[in-house]
Amino acid sequence: RRHTPTDHHMSFRTMARLQSDAWGMGEHEQLLKMIELAGSFDQLDLSNLAWAEMAFRRIQVIEWVHHERVREGESSGDRLSPEEWAAFSGTTKAGDTLMVCPQLLSHVKGVVETDVQNMKSVRKAREERELKRGHAKAKGKGEASADS
């Protein structure tokens, strides 16, 4: 039996131990149903449709929000991490079945790192200005008291 988008939704909910009313689950299910119908019933080439890309991006966001729950479900109190279990048992981790594109994660990481560097530079520049202002005020007070 093939794994349909609807099957993916159900297995994701099960892996993450999420109820149907959890954040994003209704939207996740609807988007995957739309993808399934467009690909199977309408016979559309999803790889060439902008709306399908947007739907898949939203699905990835929802799955990323809940990815830690999937990891928690994998470990289930064991002493080894999910990665260690996978390495020793020769199986794949459930987290590998998340529908999050590795290239998208790399891109997001790069954007976030750039934003952090920019914020850091702005903070340092502000601190330098405040420090210079503090020295100028201290000099001004020192000269004023010497004149008295």
C-alpha positions as CSV (number, residue, x, y, z in Angstrom):
1,R,0.0,0.0,0.0
2,R,1.3,3.4,-0.9
3,H,1.7,6.2,1.7
4,T,-0.8,9.0,0.8
5,P,-0.7,12.6,2.2
6,T,-3.7,11.7,4.4
7,D,-1.7,8.7,5.7
8,H,1.2,11.1,6.4
9,H,-1.1,13.3,8.4
10,M,-2.3,10.5,10.6
11,S,1.2,9.0,11.1
12,F,2.5,12.5,12.0
13,R,-0.3,13.1,14.5
14,T,0.4,9.6,16.0
15,M,4.2,10.2,16.2
16,A,3.8,13.6,17.8
17,R,1.0,12.3,20.1
18,L,-1.2,15.3,19.0
19,Q,-5.0,15.6,19.3
20,S,-6.9,16.8,16.3
21,D,-7.5,20.1,18.0
22,A,-3.8,20.8,18.6
23,W,-2.4,23.9,17.0
24,G,-2.2,23.6,13.2
25,M,-3.6,20.0,13.0
26,G,-6.8,21.0,11.2
27,E,-4.9,23.1,8.7
28,H,-2.3,20.3,8.3
29,E,-5.0,17.8,7.5
30,Q,-6.8,20.1,5.1
31,L,-3.7,21.1,3.2
32,L,-2.7,17.4,2.8
33,K,-6.1,16.5,1.6
34,M,-5.9,19.3,-1.0
35,I,-2.5,18.0,-2.1
36,E,-3.8,14.5,-2.3
37,L,-6.9,15.4,-4.4
38,A,-4.9,17.7,-6.7
39,G,-2.4,15.0,-7.4
40,S,-4.7,12.0,-7.6
41,F,-8.1,13.2,-8.7
42,D,-7.2,16.2,-10.7
43,Q,-3.9,14.7,-11.9
44,L,-2.0,17.9,-11.5
45,D,1.8,18.2,-11.7
46,L,2.2,19.5,-8.1
47,S,5.9,20.3,-8.7
48,N,5.0,23.1,-11.1
49,L,2.3,24.8,-9.1
50,A,3.0,27.8,-6.9
51,W,0.0,27.2,-4.6
52,A,1.2,23.6,-4.0
53,E,4.6,24.9,-3.0
54,M,3.0,27.4,-0.6
55,A,0.9,24.6,0.9
56,F,3.9,22.4,1.4
57,R,5.8,25.3,3.0
58,R,2.9,25.8,5.5
59,I,2.8,22.0,6.2
60,Q,6.6,22.2,6.9
61,V,6.1,25.1,9.3
62,I,3.4,23.2,11.2
63,E,5.5,20.0,11.4
64,W,8.5,22.0,12.5
65,V,6.6,23.6,15.3
66,H,5.7,20.1,16.6
67,H,9.1,18.4,15.8
68,E,10.3,18.3,19.4
69,R,7.2,16.3,20.4
70,V,8.1,13.7,17.7
71,R,11.6,13.5,19.2
72,E,10.1,13.1,22.7
73,G,7.9,10.3,21.4
74,E,10.9,8.5,19.9
75,S,12.9,8.5,23.1
76,S,10.0,7.5,25.3
77,G,12.1,7.5,28.5
78,D,14.9,5.4,27.1
79,R,18.5,6.0,28.2
80,L,19.7,6.3,24.6
81,S,18.8,9.2,22.3
82,P,16.7,8.5,19.2
83,E,19.8,9.0,17.1
84,E,21.7,6.4,19.1
85,W,18.8,3.9,18.9
86,A,18.6,4.4,15.2
87,A,22.4,3.9,14.8
88,F,22.4,0.7,16.9
89,S,19.3,-0.8,15.6
90,G,19.8,0.0,11.9
91,T,16.3,1.6,11.8
92,T,15.3,5.1,10.8
93,K,14.2,7.7,13.3
94,A,10.6,8.9,13.2
95,G,11.9,12.4,13.0
96,D,13.3,11.5,9.6
97,T,9.8,11.2,8.3
98,L,8.9,14.8,9.0
99,M,8.1,16.6,5.8
100,V,10.6,19.4,6.3
101,C,13.0,20.0,3.5
102,P,16.6,19.9,4.7
103,Q,17.5,22.7,2.2
104,L,14.8,24.9,3.7
105,L,16.1,24.3,7.2
106,S,19.6,25.3,6.0
107,H,18.2,28.4,4.3
108,V,16.2,29.4,7.5
109,K,19.4,28.8,9.6
110,G,21.4,31.1,7.4
111,V,18.7,33.9,7.5
112,V,18.4,33.6,11.3
113,E,22.2,33.7,11.7
114,T,22.4,36.8,9.5
115,D,19.6,38.5,11.5
116,V,21.4,37.6,14.8
117,Q,24.6,39.1,13.5
118,N,22.9,42.3,12.4
119,M,21.1,42.7,15.7
120,K,24.5,42.1,17.5
121,S,26.1,44.8,15.4
122,V,23.3,47.2,16.1
123,R,23.5,46.5,19.8
124,K,27.3,47.0,19.8
125,A,27.0,50.3,18.0
126,R,24.4,51.5,20.4
127,E,26.6,50.5,23.4
128,E,29.5,52.3,21.9
129,R,27.4,55.5,21.4
130,E,26.2,55.3,25.0
131,L,29.7,54.7,26.3
132,K,31.0,57.8,24.3
133,R,28.1,59.9,25.7
134,G,28.9,58.7,29.2
135,H,32.5,59.7,28.8
136,A,31.5,63.1,27.3
137,K,29.2,63.7,30.3
138,A,31.9,62.7,32.7
139,K,34.4,65.0,31.1
140,G,31.9,67.8,31.2
141,K,31.2,67.3,34.9
142,G,34.9,67.1,35.6
143,E,35.6,70.4,33.8
144,A,32.7,72.1,35.5
145,S,33.8,71.1,39.0
146,A,37.4,72.2,38.2
147,D,36.1,75.7,37.2
148,S,34.3,76.1,40.6
